[in-house]
Amino acid sequence: MCLQCMTDAKVIKEDILPGYSLMQAQKEAEGWPKDWYGLVECNNPTVVFPNIGLEPDLCDDLSDEEVDALPENSKEWQSSLSLISYARKNLDQFKKIELKDSWRLVQACIQAGYNPEEDGLAECWLLNFIAKELKCMNR
């Protein structure tokens, strides 16, 4: 049986990336803890990560000069640090992805706007992208 069925996963957003839906496990199963998000192509998630603490980086749309001018205690600066902290805590989840699956996931990120030469780690870009999408859904 697939993890999507075993966890009674609900769709949070269909096609959040081309070919991937963001889902959330409603029950615990080995490989997909209850309440964690999963990016799902078909039956099983390609990657799972917790839903706690995922917030968008408010510095994302600022220029380097604007970021440099921010005081370190600003909400923008703190949001950036928060996303970096979240990503560091959860990068192990991305290391578990099989090579063929990681290639497809990165290609979907590129189609959604990720630029490998400018945006840094795909994992951080993806987490920020998902956080922004979730924030837009909750408005």
C-alpha positions in Angstrom: 0.0 0.0 0.0 1.3 3.5 -0.8 2.2 6.0 1.9 -0.4 8.4 0.7 -3.1 5.9 1.4 -1.5 4.6 4.7 -1.4 8.1 6.1 -4.7 9.4 4.8 -2.7 12.2 3.3 -4.7 15.3 2.4 -3.9 17.6 -0.5 -2.7 21.0 0.7 -2.0 22.3 -2.8 -2.2 20.5 -6.1 0.7 21.1 -8.5 2.6 23.3 -6.1 5.4 22.5 -8.5 4.9 21.0 -11.9 4.1 17.4 -11.3 4.1 17.6 -7.5 1.3 18.1 -5.0 1.9 19.3 -1.4 0.2 16.9 0.9 0.0 16.4 4.7 -0.1 13.1 6.5 -3.1 12.6 8.8 -1.9 9.4 10.3 1.6 8.1 11.3 3.4 5.7 8.9 7.0 4.6 8.7 8.6 7.2 6.4 5.9 9.9 6.8 5.2 11.2 10.3 1.7 12.5 11.1 1.2 16.2 10.3 4.4 16.4 8.2 4.2 17.7 4.6 5.2 15.6 1.6 5.9 16.5 -2.0 4.1 13.8 -3.9 4.4 12.9 -7.6 2.3 9.8 -7.5 1.8 7.6 -4.4 4.8 8.1 -2.1 6.3 11.4 -1.2 9.6 12.3 -2.8 10.5 14.2 0.4 8.8 14.9 3.7 9.4 17.7 6.2 7.7 19.0 9.3 5.1 21.7 9.1 6.2 23.4 12.3 8.4 26.5 11.8 8.2 26.9 8.0 7.9 30.6 7.4 8.9 32.6 4.2 12.1 34.6 4.1 11.0 38.3 4.0 14.4 39.3 2.6 13.8 37.2 -0.5 12.5 40.1 -2.7 15.0 42.6 -1.4 18.3 43.6 -3.1 21.6 42.9 -1.5 21.9 46.6 -0.7 18.5 46.6 1.0 19.4 43.5 3.0 22.7 45.0 4.1 20.9 48.1 5.3 18.5 46.2 7.6 19.1 46.3 11.3 19.9 42.8 12.6 16.8 42.8 14.8 14.4 43.6 12.0 11.6 41.1 11.2 13.0 40.6 7.7 16.4 39.7 9.1 14.8 37.4 11.7 12.7 35.7 9.0 15.7 34.9 7.0 17.5 33.4 10.0 14.4 31.4 10.8 14.2 29.9 7.3 18.0 29.1 7.4 17.5 27.4 10.8 14.5 25.4 9.6 16.4 24.3 6.4 19.4 23.2 8.4 17.3 21.1 10.8 15.6 19.4 7.8 18.3 19.0 5.2 18.7 15.4 6.1 15.2 14.8 4.6 16.5 16.0 1.3 19.6 13.8 1.5 17.4 10.7 1.6 16.0 11.4 -2.0 17.2 9.0 -4.7 19.3 10.6 -7.4 16.7 10.2 -10.2 14.0 11.6 -7.9 16.2 14.6 -6.9 16.9 15.4 -10.5 13.1 15.5 -11.3 12.4 17.6 -8.2 15.1 20.1 -9.2 13.8 20.3 -12.7 10.3 21.0 -11.3 11.9 23.8 -9.1 13.6 25.3 -12.2 10.2 25.3 -14.0 8.7 27.1 -11.0 11.4 29.8 -11.0 14.5 28.4 -9.3 17.7 29.7 -10.8 20.6 27.4 -9.7 23.2 30.1 -10.5 21.5 32.8 -8.4 19.3 31.2 -5.8 21.8 29.0 -3.9 20.7 25.6 -2.5 17.7 24.1 -4.2 16.5 22.9 -0.8 16.4 26.3 0.7 14.8 27.8 -2.4 12.1 25.1 -2.3 11.3 25.5 1.4 11.0 29.3 0.9 8.8 28.7 -2.2 6.5 26.4 -0.3 6.4 28.7 2.7 5.3 31.6 0.4 2.7 29.5 -1.3 1.3 28.4 2.1 1.2 32.0 3.3 -0.7 33.1 0.2 -3.2 30.3 0.8 -3.8 31.4 4.3 -4.6 35.0 3.5 
